[in-house]
Amino acid sequence: MCYLDGNSLGRLPKATAEAIQKMTLEEWGGELVTGWSHWIDMAQSVGDQLGSVVLGAKPGQVLATDTTSVNLYRLALAAIKDRPGRSTIVVDEANFPTDRYILQGIAADLGMNLVTIPNEDLAVAEFERITPDLLAKYMNDDVALVCLQIINYRSGARQDVPALTEVAGARGAYVLWDASHAVGALDLQLDKWGVDLAIGCTYKYCNGGPGAPGWLYVSSAVSNQLHAPVQGWFAQKNQFAMGPDFERAPGILGYQIATPSVMGLTSIASSMSIIEQAGMASIEAKAAQGTDFMIELFDAWLAPLGFGLETPREARHRGGHLSLTHAEADRISIALRQFANVIPDYRKPNTIRVAVAPLYNSYEEIFTGFERMRDLVSDGKHHEVSLTEGAVT
Ligand SMILES: *Cc1c(COP(=O)(O)O)cnc(C)c1O
């Protein structure tokens, strides 16, 4: 199999299967409720591990918890509440659906104005890249929050995090960065880049497994000033005093809602120790070389067959995946699975995404995957598949 979809769901690490088995049989099965003595703070300890291994964050700023969507909702509200009197949220049309939908809901609930940077404007630089000048056009003193992706999920364009954070910050707005398609592929340096708020998932390049918890990052510069909604008992100072009234715990602890997902966190911890051994600098370098290699193969083999490339050609402007377009992308992506044992990712209407997950994709696997795609399309094999609704995921 050529697995080129590590940006949707990372592969299962052997060590993780063992870690989960051990957790299940020895810890849950053996320790029962006494296990909570060492499970209870796992959202923070695995959060710190995520922070140091993949986010460039000092301890006490990351929780591994909930989902990206829930974390987005909560941090967006926290930021907006910290900018009273401002009533605008800025997002880009190319942002991930859940991000746009959640912000639409917040804007409706709070009577705010949601401004969406349209795709035509995003095309000005290159494939959804947002230049500081472009963002500046959308900034004014009414903007409370800007929400952007570090790597755009569709085009794979990489945004200039420090520069854009600075442009929004200069007008007094928060930026909430969604790192879902970047974390585990790029050597993120959230502390150094001056980021205040970020969120992301762990089941893509971090190989945490389907539905593994997401994470949230709140810089220590702002964590005591912001208040995320949902005052669960894990955010309570002196939680087990079980007191009558909520009193927020200081720091990142005040952002936790409830009982940690111990199974999922066990999986993330296992993944993090593998990534730590490889090192994010090497992983980012291989993402750049692997996508360079894919672009060479695209130019030589796929462009002549009617494919287009919708991802920046300069490695510093992209992450670990490429967006290829073709008029028959739907048939091609079904046929690749059915006849060629190549797993890409399909996005309506005409996009096939292919990723280098640097930890496990070999150059040979990339070469073979592209070779099979070339042969399949030049032989017209994709015309043999029938298009039934819901067949493509
Ligand atoms: C994958 C992804 C998500 C997923 O959100 P969930 O809450 O985990 O379903 C959100 N945002 C972006 C940018 C993504 O790439």
The ligand as an SDF file (V2000), in Angstrom:
LIG
                    3D

 15 15  0  0  0  0  0  0  0  0999 V2000
   -8.7730   18.2950   10.9340 C   0  0  0  0  0  0  0  0  0  0  0  0
   -9.0990   19.6860   11.2710 C   0  0  0  0  0  0  0  0  0  0  0  0
  -10.0650   19.9760   12.2460 C   0  0  0  0  0  0  0  0  0  0  0  0
  -10.8260   18.8570   12.9090 C   0  0  0  0  0  0  0  0  0  0  0  0
  -11.6030   19.2280   13.9740 O   0  0  0  0  0  0  0  0  0  0  0  0
  -12.1900   18.1400   14.9810 P   0  0  0  0  0  0  0  0  0  0  0  0
  -12.7860   18.9320   16.0450 O   0  0  0  0  0  0  0  0  0  0  0  0
  -11.0550   17.2540   15.4070 O   0  0  0  0  0  0  0  0  0  0  0  0
  -13.2000   17.3100   14.2210 O   0  0  0  0  0  0  0  0  0  0  0  0
  -10.2920   21.3100   12.5430 C   0  0  0  0  0  0  0  0  0  0  0  0
   -9.6200   22.2970   11.9230 N   0  0  0  0  0  0  0  0  0  0  0  0
   -8.6910   22.0420   10.9610 C   0  0  0  0  0  0  0  0  0  0  0  0
   -7.9410   23.1540   10.3060 C   0  0  0  0  0  0  0  0  0  0  0  0
   -8.4200   20.7240   10.5980 C   0  0  0  0  0  0  0  0  0  0  0  0
   -7.5040   20.4720    9.6580 O   0  0  0  0  0  0  0  0  0  0  0  0
  1  2  1  0
  2  3  1  0
  2 14  2  0
  3  4  1  0
  3 10  2  0
  4  5  1  0
  5  6  1  0
  6  7  2  0
  6  8  1  0
  6  9  1  0
 10 11  1  0
 11 12  2  0
 12 13  1  0
 12 14  1  0
 14 15  1  0
M  END
$$$$
